[in-house]
Amino acid sequence: MSMDFTDQRLSYEKGELDQQSVPTSPFDLFKAWMNEALAQKVQEPYAMSLATCGADNKPSVRIVLLREITETGIVFYTNYESAKGQDIAENPNAEALFFWHELERQVRISGSIAKIDADKSAAYFQKRPHDSQVGAWVSQPQSGEVANREVMEQTFEQLQAEHPDNTTVPTPEFWGGYEITVESIEFWQGRANRMHDRIVYTQSSGDSKGDEGHTSWTTKRLLP
């Protein structure tokens, strides 16, 4: 039996987004929105849907956790040999989507993607809870088939015995960070009557004076 949601709808009326008053850099607006989401106690506002597409041209999407906003992009960590890692190796472009229902906002970030420095990945890995470090070794290869949960738990217990609390768990070579270098960011603010505000920033290198080292941004309002 099908499920019909055509009568389910909400009116978004919590905010607005004015193109004339947004900051010059999208990173300033993104950080401001993220800080507001944290202040409003949105549950895991740094959780993002990550979309990738490999050589098979079939898109895949999953939730990952943002771990850093840099001067050029956003960073997350995962298993390099996972399905997403294979997609990235074949097609180094990705998009991330943040949706904060409580604020009636979403942010889409698009750009190229590449591994970050191995030393930085190792430093973050050692900051993770001990059991999460052990769990990273269990999930190899990530997304690979396993006979049952008991096999996973047995492997976890074995690795815990090999690396008890207060001992160093080595950083796996198959695990680390990626950075999406931002090429465009779209900010969406829900409005009443489906007249939503959508402002997109697009990156352009070099200004009118020919300063190739300068990065500038243009903004456009999009129809909802």
N, C-alpha and C positions, 0 to 999 in steps of 0.2 A: 504494500500500500504506500502511495506517495505521501509526502508531507508538504502542505501548502503554507507558505509564510507571507503571502501577498497582502495580508491584512496587518502584518506586524511592522510598525514603523515608529520612529522617534523624531521629534523636532529638536534640532541642535541649536542652542541659544546661549552658549556659555562664553563666547568670545568673538573676536573679529581680527582680521589681519589686513593692515593698510599698507599697500606697496610704497607709499610715500614716506612712511615712518620706519620701515625695516632697516636694520643696520647694513653697512656696506658689505660686510663679510657674512656669509651664511653660517660660519662656525660660531659667530657671536650669538645669532638667533638660536641655533641648535643647542648651544650650551645653556642659554637662558631658558628655553623650553624644557631641557632635561632637568635643570635645577628646580624649576617649578613643579615638574612631575615628582621629583624626590621630596620636595617640601609638602606636596599634597598627599604624600605616602601612596602614590600609585605603586602597585605591586610589581617589582622588577621592571621599572621603566626602561632599563638598559637591555631588556630582551628584544630581539629583533628577528624578523623573518628574513632569511638569507636565500636569495634565488640565484641559482647557477644553471649553466647549460653546457653540456659536454659536446663531443663530436657527433653524438647521435641526434643532436638538435631537439632533445626532449628536456624541457625545463624541470628542475627539481627545487623544492623549497622546504625549509625546515627552520626551527627556532634555534638560535645561538645567542650567546650573551656578549654584548659589547663590553670590552675591557679597557679601552682607552680612546679618547678623542685626541688626535695629534694635530699638528699645524696643517697637515695635508689630507688627513683622512681618519678612518676609524679602524680599530684593531680588535680582532677576536682570535680565539685559540681553538684548535681542533686536531684531529688525527689526520696527518697528511695522506694516509692511505684509505681514508674514508671515501664514500661516494662523492661527497662535495670536493674532497681533495683531488679526485680523479677528474671531475668536471673542470676544476680550476686549471689543472695541468694541461687540459685540452683546449680550454677557452678561458683566458685570463681576464674575464669581465664578470661583474656581479652587480646585484642590486640588493639593498637592505631596506626593510620597511619597519618603522616603529609605529605602533598604534596605541594611543593612550585614551581609552574610552572615557575615563573620568573627566578628561579635559576636552574631549571631542576634537582631538588633534591626531594627525599622522604626519610622518616625515619619510620621504623616499630619497635614498642616497644611491647614486649610480656612479660607477667608475671602473677603472682597471684594478686588478688585484694581484698581489705577489706576497711571497713569504717575507717575514721580517727577519732581522738578524738573529742567528741561533743563540747568541749569548743573552739577548733580551728574552727570548722564549724560555731559556733555561732559568733565568732569574725569576720569571713569573711562575714557572712550574714549582720552584722551591718555596714560593709563597703560598701555594695551595694547601688545603688541609691534607694531612698525611694519608687518610683513606682515599681521598680524591686522586692523589698521586698513584696509589696502588691501583685504583680503578682504571686509570689510564692504561696500565699495562695489561689489564684483563681484556680491555676492548681492543683486541688486535687479532685479525684486522677488523676495524670498526665496520659495522653493518654486515659482517660475515655471518654465515649461518652457524648456530650452536644447537647441540642436540636437545638441551633443556636448561632450565635455570640452575639446577644442581651443579652442572658442569662449571658454570660461571662462579657460583659461590665457592666451590672447591678450589678453583684457581685463585680466587680472591684470598681465601684462608691460607693457601700455600704461600702466596706472595707476602701476606702479612707476617707469616712466620719467618720468612727470609729477610723482611725489612720491618722489624718491630718499631713501635713508637720511639721517637727521639733518635732515629737513625735516618740517614740520607737515602732517599729513593732516587736513583739516577733518572735524569730526564731522558725519555725515549727519543731515539733518533727519528721516529716516525710521528712525532708530536711537536706542535709549535704554533706560532702565530702567523696570521695573514693581515695585511693592511689593504683596505679598499681606498685607493687614492681618488678623492672626490672629483668628478667631472661635472656633476649636476646634483642639486638638492631641491626637492619640491616640498614646500610646507603647505599643509592643508588644515584649515580651521573650519569646523562644521558651523553652518549658519541655518537660520530658519528657512523654510520653504525650499530646501535643497539649493539655495543660492550660496553655496559654499565659497569660501575664499581659498584660492590656490595661487601661490607665488612660487615661481621656480627661479633658482639661481643657476646660471651657466658659466662655467669657467672659461676665461680667455687669457692667454699668455701674451705679455707685452702691452704697453699702453700706446696712446697716440703719439707719444714722443719717441717711441722706438726703444724703450727700456725693456729689453728682453728678459731681464731678471725679475720684472714686476708681474705679479699675478693680480688680475682684476676680475670682477664679477659683474655680470649684467643680470637684471631681474625682469621678469615678465609676469603679467597676470594671465592666468588660464581660465577659460570657461569651466564652470563646474560640471 
